[in-house]
Amino acid sequence: MFTETAFFDILLPGDSRSLKQKRSYVRPIIAMLRKFEVSVAEVDHLELHGRAGIGVAVVAADAGHARGVIDTCEHQVAGRPELELLSVRRRLHGDDD
């Protein structure tokens, strides 16, 4: 069993000046990622208007599948023209951890 986690540090558009506007960007990202059958939540920068930290996790029988799912999630987030993906931190956990 393998678990891969990723943290996406995202810069939101300049018009995100309130938490309500921020949520209007974050909710669709989370909904889109859930289609890949991952666990996903906003986990950091909760009170900042222009930033979002989104955590994603997947459990799979083999490491390659776990990496592939997180790769897909990363490409989907990076491909959104309305935001900038500042950094991604990933970690693979196996039975030996």
Summary of the structure (lengths in Angstrom):
residues: 97
radius of gyration: 13.7
end to end distance: 10.8
largest distance: 45.4
contacts: 282
relative contact order: 0.33
helix: 33%
strand: 37%
